[in-house]
Amino acid sequence: MKIPDFLSADNVVIDAAAADKKKLLSELARKAGAIVDVLPDRLLAELVKREDLGSTGMGGGVAIPHARFHQVTKPFGMLVRLRKPLDFDAVDGEPVDIVFLLLLPEAAAAGDQLGALALIARKLRNTKIAAALRAAHDSAEVYRILTAD
């Protein structure tokens, strides 16, 4: 599996604004729900439920909120670079400015789901890649950086 298998250039947003974590997740749910045909309220409820288990803020200014849905037939991603970092209850206590929403099929093999999650986590954990994403001038550049091998 490669990142372009679950992230399209159209689903990269830069300089987004959100007042807090809940509002950001709500906006992500609204946008993604329209694409994957899941009601935004249901999507938001599952994302919040996952966050309640433990923050998906993995440190280094990066969060990967994720959830599983039976309506989702293949992994779906959306990357958002925030204009201003948000408190995301990340493991390192630092605010988050790069958020990768990952929606996974409920029925898929666990390995497939973990493959997408592990792939994006490895990529975003790389400090050079994260710095390049922060310095990118437009969403096309962000996409190129993220999908480069």
C-alpha positions in Angstrom: 0.0 0.0 0.0 1.2 3.5 -0.8 -0.1 6.9 0.3 -1.7 7.7 -3.0 -3.9 4.6 -2.5 -5.8 6.5 0.3 -4.9 10.2 -0.2 -5.8 12.2 -3.3 -4.3 15.7 -4.0 -7.9 17.1 -3.7 -7.9 16.0 0.0 -5.0 18.1 1.1 -5.8 21.4 2.8 -3.3 24.0 3.9 -3.7 27.0 6.2 -6.9 25.8 7.7 -8.2 27.4 10.8 -10.0 25.8 13.8 -10.7 27.2 17.2 -10.1 23.8 19.0 -9.8 20.1 18.6 -13.5 19.4 18.7 -14.3 22.0 16.0 -11.5 20.7 13.8 -12.8 17.1 14.1 -16.3 18.4 13.3 -15.1 20.1 10.2 -13.1 17.1 9.1 -16.2 14.9 9.7 -18.3 17.3 7.6 -15.8 17.3 4.6 -14.9 13.6 4.7 -18.5 12.5 5.4 -19.6 14.0 2.1 -16.9 12.1 0.2 -17.2 8.7 1.8 -20.9 8.8 2.3 -21.0 8.6 6.1 -23.2 11.0 8.0 -20.9 13.7 9.5 -22.5 13.3 13.0 -21.7 9.6 13.0 -18.2 10.2 11.7 -17.6 12.8 14.4 -19.0 10.5 17.1 -16.6 7.7 16.1 -13.6 10.1 16.0 -14.4 11.5 19.4 -14.9 8.0 20.8 -11.4 7.1 19.5 -9.9 10.3 21.0 -11.5 9.4 24.3 -9.5 6.2 24.3 -6.3 8.2 24.0 -5.2 11.1 21.9 -4.2 10.5 18.4 -1.7 13.3 18.8 1.5 11.3 18.3 3.9 14.1 19.1 6.0 16.4 17.0 3.0 18.6 16.1 1.3 15.7 14.3 -2.1 14.0 14.9 -3.7 11.1 13.1 -7.4 10.9 14.1 -8.9 7.7 12.7 -11.9 5.5 12.8 -13.5 2.5 11.1 -16.8 2.4 9.2 -18.6 -0.4 7.4 -19.6 2.1 4.6 -15.9 2.8 3.9 -14.7 0.3 1.3 -11.0 1.3 1.2 -8.8 3.5 3.4 -9.5 7.2 2.9 -7.2 10.0 4.0 -7.3 13.8 4.3 -4.3 15.9 5.3 -4.8 19.3 6.9 -2.0 21.7 7.8 -3.3 24.2 10.3 -2.6 27.9 10.2 -2.3 28.0 14.0 -1.4 24.9 16.1 -4.1 23.5 18.4 -3.9 21.7 21.7 -4.6 18.1 20.8 -3.7 16.4 24.1 -0.7 15.0 22.2 1.6 12.5 23.9 4.4 15.1 24.1 2.0 17.9 25.3 2.9 20.0 22.2 0.2 21.6 20.0 -0.6 20.0 16.6 -0.4 21.7 13.2 -0.4 18.7 10.9 -3.5 16.5 11.0 -4.1 13.4 8.9 -7.6 12.0 9.1 -7.7 8.3 8.3 -11.0 6.4 7.8 -10.7 2.7 7.5 -13.0 -0.1 6.4 -14.6 -1.9 9.3 -14.4 -5.3 7.6 -10.9 -5.1 6.1 -8.1 -7.3 7.4 -6.4 -5.8 10.4 -3.1 -5.8 8.5 -4.5 -3.6 5.8 -5.8 -1.1 8.2 -2.7 -1.1 10.3 -0.7 -0.8 7.0 -2.3 2.5 6.1 -2.0 3.9 9.6 1.6 2.7 10.1 2.6 4.1 6.7 1.3 7.6 7.3 2.6 7.6 10.9 6.1 6.6 9.7 6.1 9.3 7.1 4.8 12.0 9.5 7.2 11.0 12.3 10.1 11.9 10.0 11.1 15.3 11.2 12.5 16.3 7.8 9.3 15.4 6.0 7.2 17.2 8.7 9.4 20.4 8.3 9.0 20.2 4.6 5.2 20.0 4.9 5.2 23.0 7.2 7.4 25.0 4.7 5.4 24.0 1.6 3.8 26.9 -0.3 0.7 25.1 -1.6 -1.4 22.0 -1.3 0.2 20.5 -4.4 3.6 20.8 -2.9 2.4 19.2 0.3 0.9 16.3 -1.7 4.2 15.8 -3.6 6.2 15.8 -0.4 3.9 13.3 1.3 3.7 10.9 -1.6 7.4 10.9 -2.6 9.1 7.6 -2.1 
